[in-house]
Amino acid sequence: MAFNSTRVIVVGGGAAGFFAAIACAETNPAARVVLYEATAHPLAKVRVSGGGRCNVTHACPEPRDLVKRYPRGGRELLGPFNRFGPRDTIAWFAARGVELKTEADGRMFPITDDSGTIVDCLRRAADQAGVKVFTAMGVRRVQRADGGFQVEFTDGSAGDFDRVLIATGGNKSSVGQIIAANLGHTIEPPVPSLFTFHIDDARIRGLEGLSVPAAGTAVRGTKLKDSGGLLVTHWGMSGPAILKLSAWGARELAERDYKFTLVVSWAEGRTVAQALDTLVSARMANLKKQIGTWNPFALPSRLWERLVAAAGIVPETVWTSVSNASLQALAGQVAAAEFAVEGKSLNKDEFVTCGGVRLREVDFKTMESRLCPGLHFAGEVLDIDGITGGFNFQAAWTTGWLAGRAMAGAE
């Protein structure tokens, strides 16, 4: 296949931008590919993600299962994931000397447990492919000009390009969204998608760092519910059971100004009736034991003590002396504890948003604008977001790869 010296600019030096630039330059060595990052720190989000380990992708190879992890964009990503999915991501990094490992929950990390391994791999691949990377230099404006684009930079200089890729992320202040809007695109209002819940409640106060591996969560008065690990933090609650709930409820919870009632089942999602059955059986089997020192749900002892007290039971009470009414109250604390949520904090390792360029305005075979030929998008600048677990990075790799190859002339 003969390629020409297409002039390509990638706006945004994150995961999607780098992957697109590399795909474009490797597919078409004659292309002149430049990448501009407004900050001095390209791939900053990659570096801090996963607690500094970088959750590269998720071991979910089947596209029809994978798309179920995206509150927004799942339908549009089905075709792209069939072309470049988690298996392809694993192979891509392996071909460049980076091996990934799978953890028990399906998350995949570099075997080094160091996000710097991924950052270095992307920087090296871009350099070897001939991508010119400019940092601390942003793009101010993009305009149509002579069948291509004129791009004005933050230092006042300008350049002409045949193809433009916007990969600036999903932040409300993203210049990429401004550029897209100026070129005719509709922007779905960005709101946080992965965030922790602010809760000030005596039952969890002082329990920072305590975790429960399998909790059920729901938002009272909505259809929102999920499950997974739950972590007590200085500010309230986090962990997968909270973060997944926040992703699916991103818009609904924003409309409520992040003030709502959270319902928690601490014991593997048991219902109140199921929890009560377990408690009744425990009473029969442990007549002389103190209720505060032994619990049938394998909950952390400090949490159990708080739940017992919240049910109005003195912890030193022996099981045989606990009334049916008290057991009913305790079952409610275990399986349907209500907490008042009074705000949110962004999950610092993820800081994902929903919102961005309206999806029906983009061709997901090439990631090219349906409104402005030659303009492409990748990553979170689109109205796409996944739950926690490597899904947002997979969307970045996939959309970046498709956009890069399309700009190279391979599509």
C-alpha positions in Angstrom: 0.0 0.0 0.0 1.4 3.4 -1.0 1.1 6.2 1.5 1.7 9.9 1.2 3.3 12.4 3.5 0.1 13.3 5.3 0.5 16.1 7.9 -1.1 14.9 11.1 -1.4 16.7 14.4 -2.5 15.0 17.6 -3.8 17.4 20.2 -3.4 15.9 23.7 -0.5 13.8 25.1 -2.5 11.2 27.1 -3.1 7.6 26.5 -5.4 8.0 23.5 -3.2 10.7 21.9 0.0 8.7 22.1 -1.6 5.5 21.0 -3.1 7.3 18.0 0.1 9.0 17.1 2.1 5.8 17.2 -0.5 3.9 15.2 -0.5 6.6 12.5 3.3 6.8 12.3 3.8 3.1 12.3 1.1 2.5 9.7 2.3 5.2 7.4 6.1 5.9 7.9 5.8 8.8 5.3 3.3 10.7 7.4 4.5 13.6 9.4 3.0 13.1 12.8 3.3 15.7 15.6 1.8 15.5 19.1 1.2 18.6 21.3 0.7 18.4 25.0 -0.3 21.7 26.8 1.4 20.6 30.1 5.0 19.8 30.8 4.0 16.2 31.7 2.6 14.0 28.9 1.0 10.7 30.0 0.4 12.2 33.5 -2.8 10.2 34.0 -1.2 7.0 32.9 1.6 7.6 35.4 -0.7 8.0 38.5 -3.4 5.6 37.5 -3.9 2.4 39.5 -2.0 3.8 42.5 1.0 4.2 40.3 0.8 0.8 38.8 -1.4 1.6 35.7 -4.4 -0.6 35.2 -3.8 -1.1 31.5 -6.9 -3.1 30.6 -9.2 -5.8 31.8 -9.2 -9.5 31.1 -12.6 -9.4 29.4 -11.8 -10.5 25.8 -15.3 -10.9 24.5 -16.6 -7.5 23.1 -20.2 -8.2 24.0 -19.2 -8.7 27.6 -16.8 -5.8 27.5 -19.3 -3.2 26.3 -21.4 -3.9 29.4 -18.8 -2.1 31.5 -19.5 1.3 29.8 -22.3 3.4 31.2 -21.9 5.6 28.1 -20.6 4.5 24.7 -21.0 0.7 25.0 -23.1 0.3 21.9 -20.7 2.4 19.8 -17.7 0.5 21.0 -18.9 -3.0 20.1 -17.5 -2.8 16.5 -14.2 -1.1 17.5 -13.6 -3.7 20.2 -14.0 -6.5 17.6 -11.1 -4.8 15.7 -8.9 -3.9 18.7 -9.8 -5.3 22.1 -8.0 -6.4 25.3 -6.3 -9.3 23.5 -4.8 -6.8 21.0 -3.7 -4.5 23.8 -1.9 -7.3 25.5 -0.2 -8.3 22.3 0.7 -4.7 21.4 2.5 -4.2 24.7 4.1 -7.7 24.6 5.5 -6.9 21.1 7.2 -3.9 22.6 8.7 -5.8 25.6 6.0 -5.1 28.2 4.3 -8.1 29.8 1.0 -7.7 31.6 -0.4 -9.8 34.5 -4.0 -10.5 35.5 -5.2 -10.0 39.1 -8.0 -11.9 40.7 -10.6 -9.3 39.9 -9.6 -9.2 36.2 -7.6 -6.0 36.2 -4.4 -6.1 34.2 -1.1 -4.4 35.2 2.5 -4.5 34.0 4.4 -7.3 35.8 6.7 -4.5 37.1 3.7 -3.0 39.0 5.1 0.3 37.8 3.2 2.7 35.6 6.5 4.1 34.5 6.9 0.9 32.4 3.9 1.8 30.3 4.9 5.5 30.1 8.4 4.6 28.9 7.0 2.1 26.4 4.7 4.7 24.8 7.4 7.4 24.8 9.9 4.9 23.2 7.4 3.6 20.6 6.5 7.2 19.6 10.1 8.1 19.2 11.0 5.0 17.2 8.0 5.6 14.9 9.2 9.2 14.2 6.5 11.1 16.2 7.6 14.5 17.2 6.3 15.3 20.7 6.0 18.9 21.9 5.3 19.5 25.6 4.3 22.7 27.5 2.8 23.8 24.2 -1.0 23.9 23.7 -3.3 24.4 20.8 -5.4 27.6 20.9 -7.5 27.3 17.8 -8.2 25.0 14.8 -9.9 26.3 11.6 -10.7 24.8 8.3 -8.3 26.1 5.6 -7.7 25.0 2.0 -9.1 21.5 2.3 -7.2 21.0 5.6 -6.7 22.8 8.9 -4.8 25.7 10.2 -3.8 25.3 13.8 -2.8 28.1 16.1 -0.6 27.4 19.1 -0.5 29.0 22.5 2.8 30.7 21.7 1.1 32.5 18.7 2.7 30.4 16.0 0.6 28.4 13.5 0.8 25.4 11.2 -1.1 23.7 8.4 -2.2 20.1 8.7 -4.2 17.6 6.7 -5.6 15.7 9.7 -6.3 16.7 13.2 -6.9 14.3 16.2 -8.5 15.7 19.3 -7.5 13.6 22.4 -7.6 16.1 25.2 -9.6 14.2 27.7 -12.9 14.9 29.3 -12.3 17.8 31.7 -14.9 20.6 31.5 -12.1 23.0 30.6 -10.7 20.8 27.8 -9.7 22.9 24.8 -10.5 19.9 22.7 -14.2 20.3 23.5 -14.0 24.0 22.6 -12.3 23.2 19.3 -14.9 20.5 18.5 -17.8 22.9 19.3 -16.2 25.6 17.0 -16.1 23.0 14.2 -19.8 22.2 14.6 -19.9 19.5 17.1 -22.4 19.1 20.0 -20.9 18.7 23.4 -22.7 16.7 26.0 -22.2 18.5 29.3 -19.3 16.9 31.2 -19.9 15.7 34.8 -17.7 13.5 37.0 -18.2 9.8 36.4 -15.9 8.1 39.0 -16.1 9.6 42.5 -16.2 8.8 46.1 -19.1 9.7 48.4 -18.8 12.2 51.3 -20.4 10.7 54.3 -20.1 11.9 58.0 -21.7 9.1 60.1 -20.8 7.8 63.6 -20.9 4.2 62.3 -17.8 4.7 60.1 -16.1 7.6 61.8 -12.6 6.6 62.7 -12.6 3.5 60.5 -10.5 5.0 57.7 -8.8 2.3 55.7 -11.2 -0.4 56.7 -12.5 -2.5 53.7 -15.2 -5.0 53.1 -14.5 -7.3 50.1 -18.1 -7.9 49.0 -20.7 -5.2 49.7 -24.0 -4.3 48.0 -24.8 -0.6 47.3 -27.9 1.2 46.1 -29.2 4.8 45.9 -32.6 5.1 47.6 -35.3 6.2 45.2 -33.5 5.1 42.0 -32.7 2.0 40.1 -29.0 2.4 40.8 -27.4 -0.5 42.5 -24.0 -2.4 42.4 -21.7 -4.5 44.3 -18.0 -5.1 45.0 -15.3 -4.1 47.5 -16.1 -1.1 49.7 -13.5 1.1 51.4 -14.1 3.5 54.3 -12.0 6.7 53.7 -11.4 10.0 55.6 -14.2 11.5 53.6 -16.7 8.7 53.5 -16.8 5.7 51.2 -14.9 4.5 48.1 -14.0 1.2 46.5 -15.5 -0.6 43.5 -19.0 -0.8 45.0 -19.1 3.0 45.2 -17.1 3.9 42.1 -19.2 1.6 39.8 -22.4 3.1 41.3 -21.0 6.6 40.7 -20.3 5.8 37.1 -23.7 4.4 36.2 -25.4 7.2 38.1 -23.1 10.0 37.0 -25.8 12.3 35.5 -28.6 11.3 37.9 -26.4 12.0 41.0 -25.2 15.3 39.5 -28.8 16.3 39.1 -29.3 15.6 42.8 -26.3 17.8 43.6 -24.6 14.7 45.1 -27.1 14.7 48.0 -28.9 11.3 48.4 -29.4 8.3 50.6 -27.0 5.4 50.1 -28.1 1.9 51.2 -25.3 -0.5 52.0 -25.5 -4.3 52.5 -22.2 -5.0 54.2 -22.6 -8.8 54.0 -22.1 -9.9 50.4 -25.3 -8.2 49.3 -27.6 -10.2 51.6 -31.2 -8.9 52.0 -32.5 -8.0 55.5 -34.5 -11.3 55.6 -31.4 -13.3 54.7 -29.3 -11.5 57.3 -32.0 -12.1 59.9 -32.0 -15.8 59.2 -28.2 -15.9 59.6 -28.5 -14.0 62.9 -31.2 -16.3 64.3 -29.1 -19.3 63.4 -26.1 -17.7 65.1 -28.0 -17.1 68.2 -28.9 -20.7 68.5 -25.3 -21.9 67.9 -23.6 -19.4 70.2 -25.9 -18.9 73.2 -23.2 -17.8 75.7 -20.9 -15.8 73.4 -21.0 -12.0 73.6 -22.5 -10.6 70.4 -19.9 -7.9 70.2 -17.0 -10.3 70.0 -18.3 -12.8 67.4 -20.2 -12.2 64.2 -21.5 -14.7 61.6 -20.7 -12.5 58.5 -16.9 -12.4 58.8 -17.1 -8.6 58.9 -14.2 -6.6 60.4 -14.6 -6.6 64.1 -14.5 -2.8 64.5 -17.3 -2.4 61.9 -19.3 -5.2 63.5 -19.1 -3.4 66.9 -20.4 -0.2 65.3 -23.3 -2.0 63.7 -24.2 -3.8 66.9 -24.2 -0.5 68.8 -26.3 1.2 66.0 -28.9 -1.5 66.4 -29.2 -0.5 70.1 -27.5 -3.6 71.4 -24.9 -3.5 74.2 -21.8 -5.3 72.8 -21.3 -7.4 76.0 -24.8 -8.9 75.7 -24.7 -12.7 75.2 -26.4 -14.0 72.1 -29.1 -15.8 74.1 -30.2 -12.6 75.6 -30.7 -10.7 72.3 -34.4 -10.2 71.5 -36.0 -10.9 68.1 -36.6 -7.1 67.8 -32.9 -6.4 68.4 -31.9 -9.1 65.8 -34.3 -7.4 63.3 -32.7 -4.1 64.0 -29.2 -5.6 63.6 -30.2 -7.3 60.3 -31.2 -3.9 59.0 -27.8 -2.4 59.9 -26.0 -5.3 58.3 -28.1 -5.6 55.1 -29.8 -2.2 54.6 -27.8 0.5 56.4 -28.7 3.9 55.3 -26.1 6.7 55.0 -26.7 10.4 54.1 -24.3 11.3 51.2 -23.5 15.1 51.2 -21.2 15.5 48.3 -18.4 13.8 46.3 -14.7 13.7 45.8 -13.0 12.7 42.5 -11.2 9.4 42.7 -7.7 10.7 42.3 -6.5 7.7 40.4 -9.2 7.9 37.8 -10.8 11.3 37.5 -13.0 10.2 34.7 -15.9 12.2 33.3 -18.9 11.4 31.3 -19.9 13.9 28.6 -18.0 15.2 25.6 -18.4 15.0 21.9 -21.8 13.6 20.9 -21.3 10.0 19.7 -23.6 10.0 16.8 -21.6 12.8 15.2 -18.5 10.4 14.9 -17.9 7.5 12.6 -16.7 4.7 14.9 -15.0 2.8 12.1 -12.4 5.6 11.7 -13.2 7.9 14.6 -13.6 10.7 12.1 -16.1 13.5 12.4 -19.3 13.1 10.4 -19.5 16.9 10.3 -15.9 17.9 9.6 -13.9 15.6 7.3 -10.3 15.2 8.5 -11.1 15.8 12.1 -10.8 12.7 14.4 -11.4 12.0 18.1 -10.1 9.5 20.6 -10.4 8.9 24.3 -12.4 10.7 26.9 -13.0 13.8 24.8 -15.9 11.7 23.5 -19.0 11.0 25.5 -17.6 7.6 26.5 -16.7 6.4 30.0 -16.2 3.0 31.7 -16.4 1.8 35.2 -13.3 1.3 37.2 -11.0 -1.6 36.3 -9.0 -0.7 33.2 -12.0 -0.1 30.9 -11.3 3.6 30.3 -7.8 2.9 29.2 -9.1 0.1 26.9 -11.4 2.6 25.2 -8.4 5.0 24.8 -6.2 2.3 23.2 -9.0 1.2 20.9 -10.2 4.6 19.7 -6.6 5.8 19.4 -5.6 2.8 17.3 -8.6 3.2 15.0 -8.1 7.0 14.6 -4.3 6.6 14.0 -4.7 4.0 11.3 -7.5 6.0 9.6 -5.4 9.2 9.6 -2.5 7.2 8.1 -4.7 6.2 5.2 -5.1 2.6 6.1 -8.9 2.7 6.4 
